[in-house]
Structure formats: structure tokens, C-alpha cells
Amino acid sequence: MNIPIKAVKAVIINSKREILLLRRNLKIRERSSWDLPGGLIEKNEDEKNALKREVMEELGVEIKVIKVGKTWNFFRSLDEKWVSVQNYSCKIINGTIFLSDEHIAYKWVNKKEVRKYPVKDKSFFNAIE
């Protein structure tokens, strides 16, 4: 049985109730799509600490985790593994967004408009609603 890799993603919400999407860098990733900030959980790391670390690495900001969100899954063709993602609702509490090399753009998007953006797996859409 193929045990999924565990990951965490931040559904960062601003004062206008928009969520933050990141455009993945085509030079680093297999395809350029939109995603949430976050990533894989390292060995012996809990989910919330992994999320805070990933957001700091990708955006240069500190977040406050508000609540556990929905989960979603996708197949990573790079290594042919399933990834199980746990979303968390969050807000930025300190810092100004500065993108790492993993992403080329960011955008605040109304939840109703998110489906217009290409993402790595359609299960993403149901996990942010």
C-alpha cells in the first residue's frame, strides 16, 4: 500500500475575506499552477510548526493558525506519490510578503473566484470552501 506523504497548507485570509494564492515557479516545479502556501511536514515536526515554518520560508511572514480546515489529496507525478494535505485557516500577524524562489507571484482572491485558477488537483477547491 502506498502511504501518502503528509503536507500542510495555509488558507491565509485577509480583512476582505480573500485568500492568498501563490503562482508556482515553472523553473522549479513540474508545472506552473496556483497553490496555497505550505509544504511537507518534516520528521518529528508537528503540523502547526511545519505550517509556520513553510509560510516563513515561502512568504517571509509570521502567521497565526486560527483553525483546522479541510483535507485534500493529490498525486505527485514527480516521484509518483500521493500527498495528503491538511489545510488550516490562518492570518498574517507580522511581516510583509516577500516571495521565495519557489513562487513567481501572489494574489488575493475572492473564494468565489478561486475556481478560475489552474491548480494541481481539483480536490483543492472543495478544501478551501
C-alpha positions in Angstrom: 0.0 0.0 0.0 1.2 3.5 -0.9 1.2 5.6 2.3 0.6 9.2 1.5 3.2 11.9 2.3 1.7 14.4 4.8 1.7 18.1 4.0 0.1 21.3 5.4 -1.3 24.4 3.7 -2.3 27.8 4.9 -5.6 29.3 3.8 -4.5 32.8 4.7 -7.4 35.2 4.9 -7.2 39.0 4.8 -9.6 41.6 6.1 -11.6 41.5 2.8 -12.2 37.7 3.3 -9.9 37.0 0.3 -7.4 34.1 0.3 -3.8 34.2 -0.7 -2.8 32.1 -3.7 0.8 31.6 -4.9 1.9 31.0 -8.5 4.4 28.2 -8.6 7.7 28.8 -10.4 7.8 26.7 -13.6 11.6 26.5 -13.5 11.4 24.6 -10.2 8.1 22.8 -10.4 6.7 20.3 -12.9 4.1 22.8 -13.9 3.1 26.4 -13.1 -0.1 26.4 -11.2 -1.6 28.3 -8.3 -1.4 26.9 -4.8 -1.6 27.7 -1.1 1.5 28.5 1.0 2.8 25.4 2.8 4.6 22.2 2.2 5.7 18.8 3.6 6.0 18.0 7.3 9.5 17.1 8.3 10.3 14.2 10.6 9.3 14.8 14.2 7.6 18.1 13.4 4.0 18.8 14.3 1.6 20.2 11.7 1.3 23.7 13.1 5.0 24.2 13.4 5.5 22.8 9.9 3.0 25.2 8.6 4.5 28.2 10.3 8.0 27.2 9.1 6.8 26.7 5.5 5.0 30.0 5.4 8.0 31.9 6.7 10.2 30.2 4.1 7.9 30.9 1.2 6.5 34.4 2.2 8.7 35.8 4.9 5.7 36.4 7.3 4.5 35.1 10.6 1.1 33.6 10.8 -1.4 32.8 13.5 -3.3 29.5 13.0 -7.0 30.1 13.5 -8.5 26.7 13.0 -8.1 23.3 11.3 -9.6 23.2 7.8 -10.4 20.5 5.3 -8.1 17.9 3.8 -7.4 17.1 0.2 -5.1 14.8 -1.8 -3.1 14.9 -5.0 -0.8 12.6 -6.9 2.7 13.9 -7.3 3.9 12.7 -10.7 7.5 13.9 -9.9 8.0 10.9 -7.6 4.7 9.0 -8.2 3.5 9.5 -4.6 0.2 10.6 -3.1 0.2 13.6 -0.8 -2.4 14.2 1.9 -2.8 17.9 2.7 -4.3 19.3 5.8 -5.5 22.9 5.4 -5.5 25.5 8.2 -7.3 28.8 8.3 -4.7 31.5 9.2 -3.9 35.2 9.2 -0.7 37.1 8.9 0.4 38.6 12.2 3.8 40.0 11.3 5.9 40.9 8.2 5.5 41.9 4.6 5.1 39.3 1.9 8.4 38.5 0.1 8.3 35.5 -2.2 10.9 32.8 -2.2 12.3 31.3 -5.5 9.5 28.6 -5.3 6.9 31.1 -6.5 6.7 33.9 -9.1 3.6 35.8 -8.0 0.9 36.0 -5.3 -2.7 37.2 -5.5 -5.5 37.8 -3.0 -8.6 36.1 -4.5 -12.3 36.0 -3.5 -13.2 32.4 -2.6 -15.9 32.5 -5.3 -13.3 33.3 -8.0 -10.7 30.6 -7.0 -12.1 28.0 -9.4 -10.9 30.2 -12.3 -7.2 29.5 -11.4 -5.3 26.3 -12.6 -4.4 24.2 -9.6 -2.5 20.9 -9.2 -5.7 18.9 -8.3 -9.4 19.8 -8.3 -9.8 18.5 -4.7 -8.1 21.7 -3.8 -11.3 23.7 -4.5 -13.5 21.8 -2.1 -10.9 22.0 0.7 -11.0 25.8 0.8 -14.7 26.3 0.8 
